[in-house]
Each structure stands twice: as structure tokens, then as C-alpha cells.
Amino acid sequence: MNDGMRRCAAIWLTVGMMLITGIGRAQVAGMNTLSMLQMSSSARTAALGMPYLSLYDPQDLQLGIDNASLVCEGYHRRMAVDYVGLFGGAGFGTVAMGYKFDKVPGTFLFGAHFNSYGTFKGYDEQGVYQGDFFAADYALSAAWGLPVDSNFALGVQLMPILSQYESYTAVALSANVAATYFSDSRRFAATLSARNIGAQLVTFDRTTERLPFSLSAEVSYKLSNAPFTFFLGLEELTRWQMAYNDNLSARPTRDPYTGEPLKDPWYSGVTDVLDEVGRHCAVGVEARLGKALFLRTGYRYRQNAEMAANDRTNMNLSGFSYGMGLRTKRFEFSYARRNYHLGQAPNYLSLSFKW
């Protein structure tokens, strides 16, 4: 690709990101649907606590499922299967395959995704049993990754989605756009991604809901003389305030004994800013032991803050995640456990192989 085409691609991406950011700012927190679009089924991604990964690893097909700009020729004739067991019989997963067509620039990654919420017992308004019903989301995806040059890559992913909840059906179309920069040594990578751009085409009950748009960034850095790779993710870049204020658990404004107004400590403003910054961040680290074994761990402060129990005597491990991976020349297996709250932590399983 010549310099002119590179410049055109960069300008197109920048303008697109600016327009997308404006759309994202117009959206209101909570006024969206299809939460499956915010859930990654990759065990490696989950173990590191990230929404997606920015990393040069042409053997790991799961990276491209969540970050289309990482789709590369190394994915050709590779397949991946992911499954996550959630709570109460719910679960979600992905099947994906990469392919490089002759005489077509770039590489493609095709996938099928499902999110099953389980089976429910249905009753009418009089409490009469009407039979069981199910609720689930299904999606197909087609991602295309194109290296602009040795340091820069673009990616686009399209996803038609079908939601079936009892007798109600909705259809939506979503798109993800991502750009990744790699250093010459491939030890540093940085991605800017605009996710879940689109709208509902068919609504449940004549009520149009917004997709969970997100503009995010992530960087990774591998140490040159140690087997560690560090990750930093920045989420929801179009919205500053992420904290949820519960009116039922509001802080008292007056002393219960004297009735005098309570004053916030002098450092409250600093802690509030740090709290908001932390809710946008996720951190992770991966250690490669030898050629085959990976150990991973991550932490998301936002999840820890939102899922914290009122009883502080119990250790709050929500937001922490960990896992491991085994890799050979032809296949890779990964496992992760992600602590959502004190009660439950789902298990992630991923398997990829070359055929």
C-alpha cells in the first residue's frame, strides 16, 4: 500500500472515530439493549480482565473475535470454540474460523455467537401455568482485518443479531471498527476501538432501544528480558461519570445525634476523581513460562466497586480474574475464572486449533 492510500485510510479512520464519538455522547446510560455485545467469551481476555486485547499474537484466533484489527494471515485455516457457564443454567459461547482468500486483500474471520439465558416457567396474570419458555440472543459475525503497513492495521466487524424472548423477537445490526499500532519490535501494541455501532431493525414491542455503544482504548507491553506482558484498558471514553448513585444507600448529610450538617473531608474531591478514573480502567498481566504455559491475572476496579457488599468484613474479590493457557504448534487451550461478586464466579473455556 502506497503512502497516499495510507494517508487516506488514516484520515477515514480519524473522521469516522470523531463521528462515532459524537453519536456515543448522545446516548444515555442504561438506555440500550443486547448486553451480549459487551461480553467476551474468550478465556484469555477474561483472565486479564479486559473487554478485548491489543497484542501481536498471530496464533491466537480469539484475539480477532473481539478486536477485528488483529485479524491477520496467521488466522488462515484456524478455528476456535469458546464457552462460558453462567448462573442458573445460563451460558454463552462462540465458534469462529479464519480464512485468507486468494487475490483478496486482508483476512476474514467468521463467527457464530449465542447467549442463552435458560428456561423459564410461564404463568398468566391469574397464576395459571402456561408452559416453559426460553430466552436467548444469537449473532453471526464477519470481521475483516487489513494491515496498512508493518506498524498499522485496521479492522471492521459486522454482526446481525436475533433476540428471542418467549414470543417476542427483535433484530439488530451492529458494527465494530478498530485500529491498532504495533511497534517495530512487536512488544508494544495500542488499539482504539469503537464498538456496537448500529440500531435495532425489529423491536420487541414497538420500543426502539439503543445498542451499548463504547469507545475504548487498550495498550500492551512485553518486557524484553522477562516473560511478562502488561495490559491497560480504558473503557467508556465518551462518558466521564460511571458511578451509580443509589438513593436507598445515600450517605447521610446530617449528624444523627446533633442534627448538624456533615462536612465532607478535605480530600473527598480527590477521592471522587480517583474513583471515576478507576472505573474506566482495567489492568492485567500475563506470564509465559517456557514455550507452552501461560499464567494470567487481571483486575477491574469498576466491577469491584459496583459489586462490593455492604458488609465490609468479607473480602471483596469481585473484579479479580485469573487463568492459564497451554499452547502447542497446532492447538491452544485456555481457562479463566472471573469473579463477578461474592457468590459466583463463571468459568471460561477456550480451544483453538489449525486445520
matplotlib code that plots the C-alpha trace (Angstrom):
import matplotlib.pyplot as plt

x = [0.0, 1.5, 1.8, -1.3, -3.5, -2.1, -2.9, -6.4, -7.0, -5.8, -8.0, -11.0, -10.4, -10.0, -13.1, -15.1, -14.0, -15.0, -18.4, -18.9, -17.7, -20.4, -23.1, -21.8, -22.1, -25.8, -26.6, -27.9, -26.5, -28.9, -30.9, -29.6, -30.2, -28.3, -25.9, -24.3, -22.4, -20.5, -19.5, -16.4, -16.3, -12.5, -10.8, -7.6, -9.4, -11.5, -8.4, -6.8, -10.0, -10.2, -13.1, -10.7, -6.9, -4.4, -1.5, 0.6, -0.1, -1.0, -1.6, -4.5, -7.7, -9.7, -8.0, -9.6, -13.1, -13.1, -10.6, -11.0, -7.8, -5.8, -7.2, -4.2, -2.9, -1.9, -5.6, -5.9, -7.5, -7.7, -10.8, -11.8, -14.5, -15.4, -17.9, -18.8, -21.1, -23.0, -25.6, -28.9, -28.3, -27.4, -24.3, -22.8, -20.2, -18.6, -17.5, -15.1, -13.0, -10.3, -9.7, -7.5, -9.0, -6.6, -6.4, -8.5, -6.7, -6.8, -8.0, -11.5, -12.9, -16.3, -18.1, -21.4, -22.3, -25.1, -26.2, -28.7, -30.5, -32.0, -35.6, -38.3, -41.8, -44.5, -47.7, -50.6, -51.9, -54.1, -51.0, -52.0, -49.0, -48.7, -45.6, -41.9, -40.2, -36.7, -34.7, -31.6, -29.6, -27.9, -25.5, -23.4, -20.2, -17.9, -14.6, -12.1, -8.5, -6.1, -2.5, -1.9, 1.8, 4.2, 3.1, -0.6, -3.7, -7.4, -10.4, -14.1, -16.7, -20.4, -22.9, -26.6, -28.3, -31.5, -33.1, -35.8, -37.5, -40.6, -42.9, -41.0, -38.5, -36.0, -33.4, -30.4, -27.3, -24.1, -20.6, -17.2, -14.3, -10.8, -7.3, -4.1, -0.5, 2.4, 6.0, 8.8, 9.8, 6.1, 6.5, 4.2, 0.6, -2.1, -5.7, -8.5, -11.9, -15.5, -17.8, -21.5, -22.4, -25.8, -29.5, -32.5, -34.2, -37.1, -38.2, -39.7, -42.8, -42.5, -40.0, -36.6, -33.6, -30.1, -27.1, -24.4, -22.0, -18.5, -15.3, -12.3, -8.5, -6.0, -2.2, 0.1, 3.8, 6.0, 9.3, 12.3, 14.3, 11.4, 8.4, 5.8, 3.3, 1.3, -2.1, -4.0, -7.6, -9.5, -13.3, -16.3, -14.1, -17.2, -18.7, -16.9, -19.4, -19.6, -20.5, -24.1, -25.8, -28.2, -30.8, -31.6, -28.0, -27.2, -24.6, -26.2, -26.0, -26.6, -25.2, -27.7, -27.1, -26.6, -28.5, -25.7, -24.8, -21.9, -19.0, -17.0, -13.4, -10.9, -9.7, -13.2, -12.9, -9.6, -11.0, -14.1, -11.9, -9.7, -12.9, -14.2, -10.8, -10.6, -14.0, -12.7, -9.5, -8.7, -5.2, -3.8, -0.5, 0.5, 3.5, 4.8, 6.6, 8.6, 7.1, 3.8, 2.4, 0.8, -0.4, -2.7, -4.5, -6.4, -8.4, -11.3, -12.0, -15.4, -16.7, -15.2, -16.9, -20.2, -20.4, -19.0, -21.0, -22.2, -20.7, -17.0, -16.0, -15.9, -13.1, -14.5, -12.8, -15.2, -13.3, -10.4, -9.8, -7.2, -6.5, -3.9, -3.2, -1.4, -0.1, 1.4, 2.1, -1.5, -3.8, -4.2, -6.4, -7.2, -9.2, -10.3, -12.3, -13.8, -15.2, -18.3, -19.5, -19.1, -21.5, -20.5, -17.6, -18.1, -15.6, -14.4, -13.1, -11.5, -10.0, -8.4, -6.7, -5.3, -6.9]
y = [0.0, 3.3, 6.5, 8.1, 5.1, 5.0, 8.6, 8.2, 5.2, 7.2, 10.2, 8.0, 6.3, 9.6, 11.2, 8.0, 7.9, 11.6, 11.0, 7.8, 9.6, 12.3, 9.6, 7.9, 11.1, 11.4, 8.1, 7.8, 5.3, 2.4, 3.2, 0.3, -3.3, -6.5, -6.8, -9.8, -7.3, -6.3, -9.9, -11.6, -15.4, -15.6, -17.2, -15.2, -11.9, -12.8, -13.9, -10.5, -8.6, -6.8, -6.2, -7.1, -7.4, -5.4, -7.7, -9.1, -12.8, -14.3, -17.7, -16.7, -16.6, -15.4, -12.0, -11.2, -12.1, -9.1, -6.9, -7.0, -5.0, -8.1, -10.4, -11.4, -14.1, -16.2, -16.9, -18.7, -22.2, -21.8, -22.4, -21.5, -22.6, -20.7, -21.5, -19.7, -21.3, -18.6, -18.7, -20.6, -22.6, -19.6, -19.6, -18.1, -19.0, -18.6, -20.6, -18.9, -19.6, -17.6, -17.7, -15.8, -15.7, -15.7, -12.3, -10.6, -8.1, -8.7, -11.7, -12.7, -14.1, -15.7, -16.5, -17.5, -16.4, -17.3, -16.2, -18.5, -17.2, -20.6, -22.0, -20.3, -21.3, -19.1, -18.1, -15.8, -13.0, -15.4, -17.5, -20.4, -22.3, -21.8, -23.9, -23.3, -20.8, -19.7, -16.5, -16.2, -14.0, -15.2, -13.4, -14.0, -12.1, -11.3, -9.5, -8.2, -7.2, -5.3, -4.4, -0.8, -1.2, -3.0, -0.9, -0.2, -2.3, -1.6, -3.9, -3.9, -6.4, -6.7, -8.6, -9.2, -10.2, -12.0, -11.9, -14.4, -14.0, -16.2, -15.0, -11.6, -11.2, -8.4, -8.0, -5.6, -4.8, -3.9, -3.0, -2.6, -0.5, -0.8, 0.4, -1.0, 0.2, -2.2, -1.2, -2.5, -5.0, -6.1, -5.8, -2.8, -2.6, 0.0, -0.2, 2.4, 0.7, 1.9, -0.9, -1.7, 0.9, 0.2, 0.0, -2.3, -3.2, -5.0, -4.1, -6.2, -4.0, -1.0, 0.5, 1.1, 0.6, 1.7, -0.6, -0.4, 1.9, 2.1, 3.9, 2.3, 2.0, -0.6, -0.9, -3.8, -4.0, -7.1, -6.8, -7.5, -9.5, -11.0, -13.3, -10.7, -8.7, -5.9, -4.7, -1.5, -0.9, 2.3, 1.9, 4.2, 7.1, 9.2, 9.2, 10.5, 9.7, 5.9, 5.8, 4.8, 6.7, 4.6, 6.8, 4.0, 3.9, 7.6, 9.0, 10.8, 14.6, 15.4, 14.0, 11.6, 12.9, 16.6, 17.3, 19.4, 19.3, 16.9, 18.3, 16.2, 15.7, 17.9, 15.0, 13.9, 15.7, 13.9, 10.5, 11.1, 11.9, 8.8, 6.7, 7.9, 7.4, 3.9, 2.9, 3.5, 1.3, -2.4, -3.8, -7.3, -9.2, -12.4, -14.5, -17.0, -19.9, -21.7, -22.2, -23.8, -22.4, -19.0, -17.7, -14.7, -12.4, -9.1, -6.6, -4.2, -1.6, -0.7, -4.2, -4.3, -1.0, -2.0, -5.4, -4.6, -5.9, -3.6, -5.9, -5.0, -7.8, -10.2, -9.8, -8.4, -10.3, -9.1, -7.6, -10.0, -12.7, -15.3, -18.1, -20.2, -21.4, -24.3, -23.9, -26.3, -25.8, -26.9, -26.1, -23.9, -24.4, -21.6, -21.5, -18.5, -17.7, -14.2, -13.1, -11.1, -10.9, -12.7, -15.5, -16.7, -16.7, -18.2, -20.4, -19.7, -22.4, -21.7, -24.1, -23.1, -25.3, -25.3, -27.5]
z = [0.0, -1.1, 1.1, -0.4, 0.4, 3.9, 4.5, 3.1, 5.4, 8.4, 7.6, 7.0, 10.4, 12.3, 10.8, 11.4, 15.0, 15.5, 14.1, 16.2, 19.3, 18.8, 18.4, 21.6, 23.6, 22.6, 24.3, 27.8, 30.3, 30.7, 27.6, 25.5, 24.8, 23.8, 26.7, 24.9, 22.8, 25.9, 26.8, 25.6, 25.6, 25.3, 28.3, 27.7, 27.6, 30.7, 32.7, 32.0, 33.0, 29.6, 27.1, 24.3, 23.9, 22.0, 21.3, 18.5, 18.5, 15.0, 16.5, 18.8, 16.8, 19.9, 19.8, 16.5, 17.6, 19.9, 18.0, 14.2, 13.6, 14.9, 12.2, 10.1, 7.8, 10.7, 11.3, 8.0, 8.5, 12.2, 14.3, 17.8, 20.2, 23.5, 26.2, 29.4, 32.1, 33.9, 36.7, 36.8, 33.7, 31.5, 29.3, 26.2, 23.6, 20.2, 17.2, 14.8, 11.8, 10.0, 6.2, 3.7, 0.2, -2.8, -4.5, -1.8, 0.4, 4.1, 6.1, 7.2, 10.4, 10.5, 13.7, 15.3, 18.9, 21.3, 24.7, 26.4, 29.5, 30.3, 30.5, 32.5, 33.7, 32.2, 34.1, 33.1, 35.2, 37.2, 38.1, 35.8, 34.4, 30.7, 30.0, 29.8, 27.6, 26.8, 26.2, 24.1, 21.8, 18.6, 16.3, 13.2, 12.6, 9.8, 10.6, 8.1, 9.1, 6.8, 7.6, 6.3, 6.7, 9.1, 12.1, 11.5, 11.0, 10.5, 11.2, 10.7, 12.1, 11.2, 13.4, 12.6, 15.9, 16.7, 20.1, 21.0, 24.4, 24.7, 21.9, 21.5, 18.8, 18.0, 15.2, 15.3, 13.2, 14.9, 13.7, 15.4, 14.0, 15.4, 14.6, 16.1, 16.1, 16.6, 17.4, 15.2, 17.9, 18.3, 22.1, 22.2, 20.8, 21.1, 19.9, 19.6, 19.1, 18.5, 19.4, 19.0, 16.3, 15.0, 15.8, 16.2, 12.9, 14.5, 18.1, 20.8, 21.5, 19.2, 21.5, 19.9, 22.3, 21.7, 21.4, 24.1, 22.2, 23.6, 22.6, 24.3, 24.1, 25.2, 25.3, 26.0, 26.6, 26.7, 28.7, 26.6, 29.2, 31.3, 30.4, 31.4, 29.3, 30.9, 29.8, 30.4, 29.2, 29.2, 28.8, 28.1, 26.8, 25.8, 29.3, 32.4, 35.2, 35.7, 39.4, 40.1, 42.9, 44.9, 46.6, 49.0, 50.2, 50.1, 52.5, 55.5, 55.2, 58.9, 62.2, 63.7, 67.2, 66.9, 63.6, 62.4, 58.7, 57.9, 56.0, 53.5, 54.4, 52.5, 50.4, 49.2, 45.9, 45.1, 46.1, 43.9, 40.9, 41.5, 41.9, 38.5, 36.8, 38.3, 36.9, 33.4, 33.9, 33.8, 34.3, 33.6, 33.4, 31.5, 32.3, 29.8, 31.4, 28.8, 25.3, 26.3, 29.6, 30.2, 33.6, 33.6, 36.1, 35.9, 37.8, 37.0, 39.7, 38.3, 38.8, 42.2, 43.2, 41.7, 43.3, 46.7, 49.6, 52.3, 54.8, 54.6, 56.9, 53.9, 51.4, 48.2, 45.3, 42.6, 39.7, 40.1, 37.4, 36.7, 34.3, 32.4, 28.9, 27.2, 23.6, 21.0, 17.4, 16.3, 19.2, 22.3, 25.4, 27.9, 31.1, 33.2, 36.3, 36.7, 40.0, 39.4, 43.0, 46.4, 45.4, 41.9, 39.5, 36.0, 34.3, 30.8, 28.4, 25.0, 22.5, 19.1, 16.5, 13.0, 10.3]

ax = plt.figure().add_subplot(projection="3d")
ax.plot(x, y, z, "-o")
ax.set_aspect("equal")
plt.show()
